[in-house]
Amino acid sequence: MANPAIGKPTILSSLADRLAKGDTILSAWLGIDDPSIAGVIAQEGFDAVTLDMQHGPITLGSVIRAIPLINAAGKPALARIPVGEFQNVSRLFDAGVSGVIAPMINTMADARAFAAYSKYPPMGERSWGAYGGLGASGLDQNGYLKGANRFSMSFAMIETREAMAILDDILALNGIDAVFVGPSDLSIALSGGARVDATSKEVDEAIAHIIARASAAKKPVAIYAQSAERAKAFVAMGAKLVTVMSDTAFLRTASQTALKIVRG
């Protein structure tokens, strides 16, 4: 589907375009602080590549250097910011990511702050300064300004009881484009801090509820899957953007497979 602000699909708008059509997006999840890994993974069959700044050593500078490598492979880039670091939201969109994921959105004040940094006026308070994003969009300045609020996507993470309690309000907020489920943190919250169990029945019930409410609000749900099997299950449940495992998990799995073959 062509982006009406652009006239034809581009890498920068492809994430929003595909989610608007109801497509399922499978993304890699990277946490190793080396942009070249993003470049390698982007050459594989993933629909997108997500870089995690919340956990692990990836820095803002590393993400900014990785974005052109991901886009060069024809894929949109996403990034997750550390908790509360909303000042980096606009910087990431300026650099050319198609989506920003904000963790621990537990209050409407959190959600409103995230939306404000994500969107240009009058919807938000993002200031002008796009460079990588403007270049990747194929637009002039005014065309980018007109279209960016649609194709620069904000994903609010739902991973606590507090977030679950205000889920409908978060989904209704103008400037929040989608929600992103963190199953491990959700399991900690739902168990009262007793355990980490991202595959528990209680977690799956919560995920089904989130997907149902988001569907009613006509907004997509994204989710982290710790295994290929869980990713497949989440797709079946109706999640529209699923991040499959992680770079470290890929390394471990490939190492184990190769050693098993060699050693028998």
PyRosetta script that sets phi, psi and omega in degrees:
from pyrosetta import init, pose_from_sequence

init()
pose = pose_from_sequence("MANPAIGKPTILSSLADRLAKGDTILSAWLGIDDPSIAGVIAQEGFDAVTLDMQHGPITLGSVIRAIPLINAAGKPALARIPVGEFQNVSRLFDAGVSGVIAPMINTMADARAFAAYSKYPPMGERSWGAYGGLGASGLDQNGYLKGANRFSMSFAMIETREAMAILDDILALNGIDAVFVGPSDLSIALSGGARVDATSKEVDEAIAHIIARASAAKKPVAIYAQSAERAKAFVAMGAKLVTVMSDTAFLRTASQTALKIVRG")
pose.set_psi(1, 129.1)
pose.set_omega(1, -178.5)
pose.set_phi(2, -71.4)
pose.set_psi(2, 142.1)
pose.set_omega(2, 173.8)
pose.set_phi(3, -74.6)
pose.set_psi(3, 120.3)
pose.set_omega(3, -176.2)
pose.set_phi(4, -62.9)
pose.set_psi(4, -23.4)
pose.set_omega(4, 179.3)
pose.set_phi(5, -80.7)
pose.set_psi(5, -14.1)
pose.set_omega(5, -174.7)
pose.set_phi(6, -114.9)
pose.set_psi(6, -38.2)
pose.set_omega(6, -178.5)
pose.set_phi(7, 100.2)
pose.set_psi(7, -21.5)
pose.set_omega(7, 176.3)
pose.set_phi(8, -154.2)
pose.set_psi(8, 155.3)
pose.set_omega(8, -179.1)
pose.set_phi(9, -65.1)
pose.set_psi(9, 144.9)
pose.set_omega(9, 172.8)
pose.set_phi(10, -131.7)
pose.set_psi(10, 168.8)
pose.set_omega(10, 177.4)
pose.set_phi(11, -57.0)
pose.set_psi(11, -43.3)
pose.set_omega(11, -175.1)
pose.set_phi(12, -65.3)
pose.set_psi(12, -36.0)
pose.set_omega(12, -177.1)
pose.set_phi(13, -93.1)
pose.set_psi(13, -6.8)
pose.set_omega(13, -170.6)
pose.set_phi(14, -64.1)
pose.set_psi(14, -33.9)
pose.set_omega(14, 179.8)
pose.set_phi(15, -63.9)
pose.set_psi(15, -51.2)
pose.set_omega(15, 179.1)
pose.set_phi(16, -63.5)
pose.set_psi(16, -40.1)
pose.set_omega(16, 179.8)
pose.set_phi(17, -61.0)
pose.set_psi(17, -46.4)
pose.set_omega(17, -176.6)
pose.set_phi(18, -70.9)
pose.set_psi(18, -40.3)
pose.set_omega(18, 178.0)
pose.set_phi(19, -65.7)
pose.set_psi(19, -35.3)
pose.set_omega(19, 177.5)
pose.set_phi(20, -64.0)
pose.set_psi(20, -31.0)
pose.set_omega(20, 177.8)
pose.set_phi(21, -79.7)
pose.set_psi(21, -12.8)
pose.set_omega(21, -177.5)
pose.set_phi(22, 92.1)
pose.set_psi(22, 11.5)
pose.set_omega(22, 178.0)
pose.set_phi(23, -66.7)
pose.set_psi(23, 157.6)
pose.set_omega(23, 173.0)
pose.set_phi(24, -98.8)
pose.set_psi(24, 128.5)
pose.set_omega(24, -178.1)
pose.set_phi(25, -108.0)
pose.set_psi(25, 127.3)
pose.set_omega(25, 174.6)
pose.set_phi(26, -106.8)
pose.set_psi(26, 120.4)
pose.set_omega(26, -177.1)
pose.set_phi(27, -115.8)
pose.set_psi(27, 145.0)
pose.set_omega(27, 167.3)
pose.set_phi(28, -75.3)
pose.set_psi(28, 158.5)
pose.set_omega(28, 179.7)
pose.set_phi(29, -127.9)
pose.set_psi(29, 117.6)
pose.set_omega(29, -173.1)
pose.set_phi(30, -118.5)
pose.set_psi(30, 137.2)
pose.set_omega(30, 179.1)
pose.set_phi(31, -131.2)
pose.set_psi(31, -4.0)
pose.set_omega(31, 179.5)
pose.set_phi(32, -84.0)
pose.set_psi(32, 134.3)
pose.set_omega(32, -172.4)
pose.set_phi(33, -82.9)
pose.set_psi(33, 68.8)
pose.set_omega(33, 177.1)
pose.set_phi(34, -151.4)
pose.set_psi(34, 107.8)
pose.set_omega(34, -177.1)
pose.set_phi(35, -56.6)
pose.set_psi(35, -28.2)
pose.set_omega(35, -178.2)
pose.set_phi(36, -64.0)
pose.set_psi(36, -29.0)
pose.set_omega(36, 177.1)
pose.set_phi(37, -63.3)
pose.set_psi(37, -41.8)
pose.set_omega(37, 176.7)
pose.set_phi(38, -60.1)
pose.set_psi(38, -39.7)
pose.set_omega(38, 178.6)
pose.set_phi(39, -63.7)
pose.set_psi(39, -39.7)
pose.set_omega(39, 178.9)
pose.set_phi(40, -68.4)
pose.set_psi(40, -49.8)
pose.set_omega(40, -177.2)
pose.set_phi(41, -63.3)
pose.set_psi(41, -35.7)
pose.set_omega(41, -179.9)
pose.set_phi(42, -63.2)
pose.set_psi(42, -21.5)
pose.set_omega(42, 178.8)
pose.set_phi(43, -77.0)
pose.set_psi(43, -12.8)
pose.set_omega(43, 179.0)
pose.set_phi(44, -83.6)
pose.set_psi(44, -170.7)
pose.set_omega(44, -169.9)
pose.set_phi(45, -83.5)
pose.set_psi(45, 10.9)
pose.set_omega(45, 178.0)
pose.set_phi(46, -67.0)
pose.set_psi(46, 151.8)
pose.set_omega(46, 177.5)
pose.set_phi(47, -83.0)
pose.set_psi(47, -20.7)
pose.set_omega(47, -177.2)
pose.set_phi(48, -158.3)
pose.set_psi(48, 169.7)
pose.set_omega(48, 176.8)
pose.set_phi(49, -132.2)
pose.set_psi(49, 129.9)
pose.set_omega(49, -179.6)
pose.set_phi(50, -112.9)
pose.set_psi(50, 133.5)
pose.set_omega(50, -179.8)
pose.set_phi(51, -112.0)
pose.set_psi(51, 130.7)
pose.set_omega(51, -172.8)
pose.set_phi(52, -103.5)
pose.set_psi(52, 110.9)
pose.set_omega(52, 177.1)
pose.set_phi(53, -94.4)
pose.set_psi(53, -7.6)
pose.set_omega(53, -176.9)
pose.set_phi(54, -77.1)
pose.set_psi(54, -49.4)
pose.set_omega(54, -179.2)
pose.set_phi(55, -115.3)
pose.set_psi(55, 136.2)
pose.set_omega(55, -179.6)
pose.set_phi(56, 95.9)
pose.set_psi(56, -175.6)
pose.set_omega(56, -168.1)
pose.set_phi(57, -92.5)
pose.set_psi(57, -0.2)
pose.set_omega(57, -175.7)
pose.set_phi(58, -62.7)
pose.set_psi(58, 130.3)
pose.set_omega(58, -179.9)
pose.set_phi(59, -104.6)
pose.set_psi(59, 167.7)
pose.set_omega(59, 176.9)
pose.set_phi(60, -58.4)
pose.set_psi(60, -42.3)
pose.set_omega(60, 179.6)
pose.set_phi(61, -61.4)
pose.set_psi(61, -39.5)
pose.set_omega(61, 178.2)
pose.set_phi(62, -64.6)
pose.set_psi(62, -41.4)
pose.set_omega(62, 178.6)
pose.set_phi(63, -62.7)
pose.set_psi(63, -45.3)
pose.set_omega(63, -179.2)
pose.set_phi(64, -61.3)
pose.set_psi(64, -36.4)
pose.set_omega(64, 177.7)
pose.set_phi(65, -74.5)
pose.set_psi(65, -26.7)
pose.set_omega(65, -178.8)
pose.set_phi(66, -79.6)
pose.set_psi(66, -29.8)
pose.set_omega(66, -174.5)
pose.set_phi(67, -55.4)
pose.set_psi(67, -48.5)
pose.set_omega(67, 179.8)
pose.set_phi(68, -62.2)
pose.set_psi(68, -32.1)
pose.set_omega(68, 178.8)
pose.set_phi(69, -68.4)
pose.set_psi(69, -38.1)
pose.set_omega(69, 177.9)
pose.set_phi(70, -68.8)
pose.set_psi(70, -47.1)
pose.set_omega(70, -179.5)
pose.set_phi(71, -64.5)
pose.set_psi(71, -31.5)
pose.set_omega(71, 178.8)
pose.set_phi(72, -64.9)
pose.set_psi(72, -25.5)
pose.set_omega(72, 177.4)
pose.set_phi(73, -85.9)
pose.set_psi(73, 3.9)
pose.set_omega(73, 178.4)
pose.set_phi(74, 82.9)
pose.set_psi(74, 20.3)
pose.set_omega(74, -175.9)
pose.set_phi(75, -118.0)
pose.set_psi(75, 145.4)
pose.set_omega(75, 172.6)
pose.set_phi(76, -76.3)
pose.set_psi(76, 149.1)
pose.set_omega(76, 177.3)
pose.set_phi(77, -108.0)
pose.set_psi(77, 144.3)
pose.set_omega(77, 171.8)
pose.set_phi(78, -125.8)
pose.set_psi(78, 159.5)
pose.set_omega(78, 176.8)
pose.set_phi(79, -143.9)
pose.set_psi(79, 142.5)
pose.set_omega(79, 172.5)
pose.set_phi(80, -103.2)
pose.set_psi(80, 126.9)
pose.set_omega(80, 179.3)
pose.set_phi(81, -83.8)
pose.set_psi(81, 161.1)
pose.set_omega(81, 169.5)
pose.set_phi(82, -66.6)
pose.set_psi(82, 163.0)
pose.set_omega(82, -177.1)
pose.set_phi(83, -57.3)
pose.set_psi(83, 124.7)
pose.set_omega(83, 173.0)
pose.set_phi(84, 76.8)
pose.set_psi(84, 0.8)
pose.set_omega(84, -177.9)
pose.set_phi(85, -86.8)
pose.set_psi(85, 60.2)
pose.set_omega(85, -176.4)
pose.set_phi(86, -65.3)
pose.set_psi(86, -20.9)
pose.set_omega(86, 179.7)
pose.set_phi(87, -63.9)
pose.set_psi(87, -19.8)
pose.set_omega(87, 179.7)
pose.set_phi(88, -88.1)
pose.set_psi(88, -9.1)
pose.set_omega(88, -178.1)
pose.set_phi(89, -61.9)
pose.set_psi(89, -53.9)
pose.set_omega(89, -179.7)
pose.set_phi(90, -62.3)
pose.set_psi(90, -36.5)
pose.set_omega(90, -179.0)
pose.set_phi(91, -64.4)
pose.set_psi(91, -37.7)
pose.set_omega(91, 178.8)
pose.set_phi(92, -69.4)
pose.set_psi(92, -43.1)
pose.set_omega(92, 175.8)
pose.set_phi(93, -63.8)
pose.set_psi(93, -40.3)
pose.set_omega(93, 176.7)
pose.set_phi(94, -57.7)
pose.set_psi(94, -37.3)
pose.set_omega(94, -177.1)
pose.set_phi(95, -76.8)
pose.set_psi(95, -17.6)
pose.set_omega(95, 174.7)
pose.set_phi(96, 118.5)
pose.set_psi(96, 13.9)
pose.set_omega(96, 172.9)
pose.set_phi(97, -73.2)
pose.set_psi(97, 154.1)
pose.set_omega(97, 177.5)
pose.set_phi(98, -94.9)
pose.set_psi(98, -17.3)
pose.set_omega(98, 179.8)
pose.set_phi(99, -151.9)
pose.set_psi(99, 143.6)
pose.set_omega(99, 174.4)
pose.set_phi(100, -120.8)
pose.set_psi(100, 133.6)
pose.set_omega(100, -179.9)
pose.set_phi(101, -107.3)
pose.set_psi(101, 126.2)
pose.set_omega(101, -179.9)
pose.set_phi(102, -112.1)
pose.set_psi(102, 119.1)
pose.set_omega(102, -179.1)
pose.set_phi(103, -79.3)
pose.set_psi(103, 161.7)
pose.set_omega(103, 172.7)
pose.set_phi(104, 52.2)
pose.set_psi(104, 51.2)
pose.set_omega(104, 172.2)
pose.set_phi(105, -85.0)
pose.set_psi(105, 91.9)
pose.set_omega(105, -170.1)
pose.set_phi(106, -107.2)
pose.set_psi(106, -10.0)
pose.set_omega(106, 179.1)
pose.set_phi(107, -136.6)
pose.set_psi(107, 163.3)
pose.set_omega(107, 176.2)
pose.set_phi(108, -68.3)
pose.set_psi(108, -27.1)
pose.set_omega(108, 175.0)
pose.set_phi(109, -63.8)
pose.set_psi(109, -41.0)
pose.set_omega(109, 175.3)
pose.set_phi(110, -59.4)
pose.set_psi(110, -48.2)
pose.set_omega(110, -176.5)
pose.set_phi(111, -63.7)
pose.set_psi(111, -41.8)
pose.set_omega(111, -179.9)
pose.set_phi(112, -67.4)
pose.set_psi(112, -38.1)
pose.set_omega(112, 177.9)
pose.set_phi(113, -64.5)
pose.set_psi(113, -43.3)
pose.set_omega(113, 178.5)
pose.set_phi(114, -61.1)
pose.set_psi(114, -46.7)
pose.set_omega(114, 179.9)
pose.set_phi(115, -62.3)
pose.set_psi(115, -39.5)
pose.set_omega(115, -178.2)
pose.set_phi(116, -62.4)
pose.set_psi(116, -40.9)
pose.set_omega(116, 179.8)
pose.set_phi(117, -75.5)
pose.set_psi(117, -19.8)
pose.set_omega(117, -175.5)
pose.set_phi(118, -85.9)
pose.set_psi(118, -27.3)
pose.set_omega(118, -168.2)
pose.set_phi(119, -121.0)
pose.set_psi(119, 145.8)
pose.set_omega(119, 174.6)
pose.set_phi(120, -75.9)
pose.set_psi(120, 157.7)
pose.set_omega(120, 174.4)
pose.set_phi(121, -58.8)
pose.set_psi(121, 149.3)
pose.set_omega(121, 6.4)
pose.set_phi(122, -87.5)
pose.set_psi(122, -3.9)
pose.set_omega(122, -178.1)
pose.set_phi(123, -69.9)
pose.set_psi(123, -39.2)
pose.set_omega(123, -176.6)
pose.set_phi(124, -139.9)
pose.set_psi(124, -155.5)
pose.set_omega(124, -175.2)
pose.set_phi(125, -129.7)
pose.set_psi(125, 19.9)
pose.set_omega(125, 178.6)
pose.set_phi(126, -60.9)
pose.set_psi(126, 133.6)
pose.set_omega(126, 179.8)
pose.set_phi(127, -94.5)
pose.set_psi(127, 160.0)
pose.set_omega(127, -175.2)
pose.set_phi(128, -76.8)
pose.set_psi(128, 138.8)
pose.set_omega(128, 177.6)
pose.set_phi(129, 168.5)
pose.set_psi(129, 17.3)
pose.set_omega(129, -178.9)
pose.set_phi(130, -62.6)
pose.set_psi(130, 135.7)
pose.set_omega(130, 175.2)
pose.set_phi(131, -129.2)
pose.set_psi(131, -65.2)
pose.set_omega(131, 176.5)
pose.set_phi(132, -65.0)
pose.set_psi(132, -40.8)
pose.set_omega(132, 179.7)
pose.set_phi(133, -64.7)
pose.set_psi(133, -42.1)
pose.set_omega(133, 178.9)
pose.set_phi(134, -62.6)
pose.set_psi(134, -44.5)
pose.set_omega(134, 180.0)
pose.set_phi(135, -64.3)
pose.set_psi(135, -40.0)
pose.set_omega(135, -178.6)
pose.set_phi(136, -72.6)
pose.set_psi(136, -21.7)
pose.set_omega(136, -176.3)
pose.set_phi(137, -75.8)
pose.set_psi(137, -25.0)
pose.set_omega(137, -174.8)
pose.set_phi(138, 74.5)
pose.set_psi(138, 15.7)
pose.set_omega(138, -176.4)
pose.set_phi(139, -109.6)
pose.set_psi(139, 161.0)
pose.set_omega(139, 166.8)
pose.set_phi(140, -81.4)
pose.set_psi(140, 178.1)
pose.set_omega(140, -174.2)
pose.set_phi(141, -58.1)
pose.set_psi(141, -46.1)
pose.set_omega(141, -176.9)
pose.set_phi(142, -72.8)
pose.set_psi(142, -32.7)
pose.set_omega(142, 174.8)
pose.set_phi(143, -65.2)
pose.set_psi(143, -41.0)
pose.set_omega(143, 177.5)
pose.set_phi(144, -64.4)
pose.set_psi(144, -45.8)
pose.set_omega(144, 179.6)
pose.set_phi(145, -58.3)
pose.set_psi(145, -39.6)
pose.set_omega(145, -178.8)
pose.set_phi(146, -69.2)
pose.set_psi(146, -36.8)
pose.set_omega(146, -172.9)
pose.set_phi(147, -97.5)
pose.set_psi(147, -18.3)
pose.set_omega(147, -169.4)
pose.set_phi(148, -63.1)
pose.set_psi(148, -34.0)
pose.set_omega(148, -179.3)
pose.set_phi(149, -63.9)
pose.set_psi(149, -22.1)
pose.set_omega(149, 177.1)
pose.set_phi(150, -86.8)
pose.set_psi(150, -44.6)
pose.set_omega(150, -172.2)
pose.set_phi(151, -96.6)
pose.set_psi(151, -4.6)
pose.set_omega(151, 171.7)
pose.set_phi(152, -95.4)
pose.set_psi(152, 98.1)
pose.set_omega(152, -164.9)
pose.set_phi(153, -92.4)
pose.set_psi(153, 135.5)
pose.set_omega(153, 178.5)
pose.set_phi(154, -104.5)
pose.set_psi(154, 126.0)
pose.set_omega(154, -179.8)
pose.set_phi(155, -114.8)
pose.set_psi(155, 111.7)
pose.set_omega(155, 178.5)
pose.set_phi(156, -90.0)
pose.set_psi(156, 125.3)
pose.set_omega(156, -177.8)
pose.set_phi(157, -78.2)
pose.set_psi(157, 135.6)
pose.set_omega(157, 176.3)
pose.set_phi(158, -112.7)
pose.set_psi(158, 107.6)
pose.set_omega(158, -173.7)
pose.set_phi(159, -150.2)
pose.set_psi(159, 15.3)
pose.set_omega(159, 179.7)
pose.set_phi(160, -141.3)
pose.set_psi(160, 165.9)
pose.set_omega(160, 175.0)
pose.set_phi(161, -63.4)
pose.set_psi(161, -36.7)
pose.set_omega(161, 179.7)
pose.set_phi(162, -61.5)
pose.set_psi(162, -43.5)
pose.set_omega(162, 179.0)
pose.set_phi(163, -67.2)
pose.set_psi(163, -39.3)
pose.set_omega(163, 178.3)
pose.set_phi(164, -61.1)
pose.set_psi(164, -37.1)
pose.set_omega(164, -176.3)
pose.set_phi(165, -67.7)
pose.set_psi(165, -27.1)
pose.set_omega(165, -178.7)
pose.set_phi(166, -115.4)
pose.set_psi(166, 22.3)
pose.set_omega(166, -175.7)
pose.set_phi(167, -54.5)
pose.set_psi(167, -47.9)
pose.set_omega(167, -177.8)
pose.set_phi(168, -63.1)
pose.set_psi(168, -36.1)
pose.set_omega(168, 178.8)
pose.set_phi(169, -68.4)
pose.set_psi(169, -39.7)
pose.set_omega(169, 176.7)
pose.set_phi(170, -62.8)
pose.set_psi(170, -45.0)
pose.set_omega(170, -179.1)
pose.set_phi(171, -64.5)
pose.set_psi(171, -30.7)
pose.set_omega(171, -178.1)
pose.set_phi(172, -81.3)
pose.set_psi(172, -11.3)
pose.set_omega(172, -174.4)
pose.set_phi(173, -72.4)
pose.set_psi(173, 125.0)
pose.set_omega(173, 175.5)
pose.set_phi(174, -67.7)
pose.set_psi(174, 122.2)
pose.set_omega(174, -176.4)
pose.set_phi(175, 114.1)
pose.set_psi(175, -13.9)
pose.set_omega(175, 170.9)
pose.set_phi(176, -102.9)
pose.set_psi(176, 116.9)
pose.set_omega(176, -172.5)
pose.set_phi(177, -91.4)
pose.set_psi(177, -25.5)
pose.set_omega(177, -175.1)
pose.set_phi(178, -163.0)
pose.set_psi(178, 167.7)
pose.set_omega(178, 172.8)
pose.set_phi(179, -117.6)
pose.set_psi(179, 153.1)
pose.set_omega(179, -177.6)
pose.set_phi(180, -127.4)
pose.set_psi(180, 122.9)
pose.set_omega(180, -176.4)
pose.set_phi(181, -92.8)
pose.set_psi(181, 132.0)
pose.set_omega(181, 172.1)
pose.set_phi(182, -106.1)
pose.set_psi(182, 94.9)
pose.set_omega(182, -172.9)
pose.set_phi(183, -61.2)
pose.set_psi(183, -36.7)
pose.set_omega(183, -177.5)
pose.set_phi(184, -67.3)
pose.set_psi(184, -50.4)
pose.set_omega(184, 178.0)
pose.set_phi(185, -63.9)
pose.set_psi(185, -34.9)
pose.set_omega(185, 177.2)
pose.set_phi(186, -62.7)
pose.set_psi(186, -38.1)
pose.set_omega(186, 178.7)
pose.set_phi(187, -66.5)
pose.set_psi(187, -37.2)
pose.set_omega(187, 176.7)
pose.set_phi(188, -63.7)
pose.set_psi(188, -45.0)
pose.set_omega(188, -178.9)
pose.set_phi(189, -64.7)
pose.set_psi(189, -45.6)
pose.set_omega(189, -175.9)
pose.set_phi(190, -70.2)
pose.set_psi(190, -25.2)
pose.set_omega(190, 178.6)
pose.set_phi(191, -92.4)
pose.set_psi(191, 6.6)
pose.set_omega(191, -178.2)
pose.set_phi(192, 65.7)
pose.set_psi(192, 31.0)
pose.set_omega(192, 179.6)
pose.set_phi(193, 81.1)
pose.set_psi(193, 13.6)
pose.set_omega(193, -175.1)
pose.set_phi(194, -82.2)
pose.set_psi(194, -29.2)
pose.set_omega(194, -173.9)
pose.set_phi(195, -163.4)
pose.set_psi(195, 162.6)
pose.set_omega(195, 169.1)
pose.set_phi(196, -107.2)
pose.set_psi(196, 114.5)
pose.set_omega(196, 179.4)
pose.set_phi(197, -151.0)
pose.set_psi(197, 85.0)
pose.set_omega(197, -174.9)
pose.set_phi(198, -69.4)
pose.set_psi(198, -7.3)
pose.set_omega(198, -178.9)
pose.set_phi(199, -110.9)
pose.set_psi(199, 13.2)
pose.set_omega(199, -177.4)
pose.set_phi(200, -69.5)
pose.set_psi(200, 158.1)
pose.set_omega(200, 178.0)
pose.set_phi(201, -60.7)
pose.set_psi(201, -40.1)
pose.set_omega(201, -179.3)
pose.set_phi(202, -61.9)
pose.set_psi(202, -40.3)
pose.set_omega(202, 178.2)
pose.set_phi(203, -66.2)
pose.set_psi(203, -44.9)
pose.set_omega(203, 179.5)
pose.set_phi(204, -61.6)
pose.set_psi(204, -38.2)
pose.set_omega(204, 177.6)
pose.set_phi(205, -65.0)
pose.set_psi(205, -40.1)
pose.set_omega(205, 178.4)
pose.set_phi(206, -65.7)
pose.set_psi(206, -41.2)
pose.set_omega(206, 179.2)
pose.set_phi(207, -63.5)
pose.set_psi(207, -42.7)
pose.set_omega(207, 178.3)
pose.set_phi(208, -61.0)
pose.set_psi(208, -38.9)
pose.set_omega(208, 178.1)
pose.set_phi(209, -65.2)
pose.set_psi(209, -44.0)
pose.set_omega(209, 179.5)
pose.set_phi(210, -61.0)
pose.set_psi(210, -45.3)
pose.set_omega(210, -179.6)
pose.set_phi(211, -63.0)
pose.set_psi(211, -40.4)
pose.set_omega(211, 179.8)
pose.set_phi(212, -64.7)
pose.set_psi(212, -44.1)
pose.set_omega(212, -179.0)
pose.set_phi(213, -68.5)
pose.set_psi(213, -39.9)
pose.set_omega(213, 178.8)
pose.set_phi(214, -66.1)
pose.set_psi(214, -38.9)
pose.set_omega(214, 177.4)
pose.set_phi(215, -61.0)
pose.set_psi(215, -40.6)
pose.set_omega(215, 178.5)
pose.set_phi(216, -64.7)
pose.set_psi(216, -32.4)
pose.set_omega(216, 178.8)
pose.set_phi(217, -86.9)
pose.set_psi(217, -1.0)
pose.set_omega(217, -179.7)
pose.set_phi(218, 59.9)
pose.set_psi(218, 40.7)
pose.set_omega(218, 175.4)
pose.set_phi(219, -126.9)
pose.set_psi(219, 141.6)
pose.set_omega(219, -175.8)
pose.set_phi(220, -77.1)
pose.set_psi(220, 155.7)
pose.set_omega(220, 175.3)
pose.set_phi(221, -109.5)
pose.set_psi(221, 132.2)
pose.set_omega(221, 172.6)
pose.set_phi(222, -112.1)
pose.set_psi(222, 157.3)
pose.set_omega(222, -175.5)
pose.set_phi(223, -159.0)
pose.set_psi(223, 148.1)
pose.set_omega(223, 175.4)
pose.set_phi(224, -90.0)
pose.set_psi(224, 131.0)
pose.set_omega(224, 177.5)
pose.set_phi(225, -114.9)
pose.set_psi(225, 125.2)
pose.set_omega(225, -177.4)
pose.set_phi(226, -79.6)
pose.set_psi(226, -7.6)
pose.set_omega(226, 178.3)
pose.set_phi(227, -150.0)
pose.set_psi(227, 163.2)
pose.set_omega(227, 177.8)
pose.set_phi(228, -63.9)
pose.set_psi(228, -34.9)
pose.set_omega(228, 179.9)
pose.set_phi(229, -64.7)
pose.set_psi(229, -43.4)
pose.set_omega(229, 178.1)
pose.set_phi(230, -66.8)
pose.set_psi(230, -37.1)
pose.set_omega(230, 177.7)
pose.set_phi(231, -59.7)
pose.set_psi(231, -44.2)
pose.set_omega(231, 179.0)
pose.set_phi(232, -62.9)
pose.set_psi(232, -40.0)
pose.set_omega(232, 179.0)
pose.set_phi(233, -65.3)
pose.set_psi(233, -40.0)
pose.set_omega(233, -179.7)
pose.set_phi(234, -66.7)
pose.set_psi(234, -37.7)
pose.set_omega(234, 176.0)
pose.set_phi(235, -61.1)
pose.set_psi(235, -43.6)
pose.set_omega(235, 179.2)
pose.set_phi(236, -63.8)
pose.set_psi(236, -30.9)
pose.set_omega(236, 179.5)
pose.set_phi(237, -76.1)
pose.set_psi(237, -16.1)
pose.set_omega(237, 177.6)
pose.set_phi(238, 113.2)
pose.set_psi(238, 5.6)
pose.set_omega(238, 174.1)
pose.set_phi(239, -66.0)
pose.set_psi(239, 139.6)
pose.set_omega(239, -174.1)
pose.set_phi(240, -102.2)
pose.set_psi(240, -20.4)
pose.set_omega(240, 172.6)
pose.set_phi(241, -131.0)
pose.set_psi(241, 117.4)
pose.set_omega(241, -177.0)
pose.set_phi(242, -122.3)
pose.set_psi(242, 123.1)
pose.set_omega(242, 174.8)
pose.set_phi(243, -89.8)
pose.set_psi(243, 128.0)
pose.set_omega(243, -170.0)
pose.set_phi(244, -100.8)
pose.set_psi(244, 107.2)
pose.set_omega(244, 175.5)
pose.set_phi(245, 60.0)
pose.set_psi(245, -144.4)
pose.set_omega(245, -179.2)
pose.set_phi(246, -155.9)
pose.set_psi(246, 168.9)
pose.set_omega(246, 179.8)
pose.set_phi(247, -63.1)
pose.set_psi(247, -40.1)
pose.set_omega(247, 179.0)
pose.set_phi(248, -66.7)
pose.set_psi(248, -36.2)
pose.set_omega(248, 177.2)
pose.set_phi(249, -66.3)
pose.set_psi(249, -38.3)
pose.set_omega(249, 176.5)
pose.set_phi(250, -61.2)
pose.set_psi(250, -43.4)
pose.set_omega(250, 179.4)
pose.set_phi(251, -62.0)
pose.set_psi(251, -46.1)
pose.set_omega(251, 179.8)
pose.set_phi(252, -63.4)
pose.set_psi(252, -44.8)
pose.set_omega(252, -178.0)
pose.set_phi(253, -63.9)
pose.set_psi(253, -45.5)
pose.set_omega(253, 179.4)
pose.set_phi(254, -64.5)
pose.set_psi(254, -39.1)
pose.set_omega(254, 179.0)
pose.set_phi(255, -64.3)
pose.set_psi(255, -45.2)
pose.set_omega(255, -179.6)
pose.set_phi(256, -63.8)
pose.set_psi(256, -41.2)
pose.set_omega(256, 179.5)
pose.set_phi(257, -64.2)
pose.set_psi(257, -45.7)
pose.set_omega(257, -177.8)
pose.set_phi(258, -64.5)
pose.set_psi(258, -43.0)
pose.set_omega(258, -179.0)
pose.set_phi(259, -67.2)
pose.set_psi(259, -36.5)
pose.set_omega(259, 178.3)
pose.set_phi(260, -63.7)
pose.set_psi(260, -39.6)
pose.set_omega(260, 179.1)
pose.set_phi(261, -67.2)
pose.set_psi(261, -44.4)
pose.set_omega(261, -176.7)
pose.set_phi(262, -69.9)
pose.set_psi(262, -43.9)
pose.set_omega(262, -175.3)
pose.set_phi(263, -88.1)
pose.set_psi(263, -18.2)
pose.set_omega(263, 178.7)
pose.set_phi(264, 76.8)
pose.dump_pdb("model.pdb")
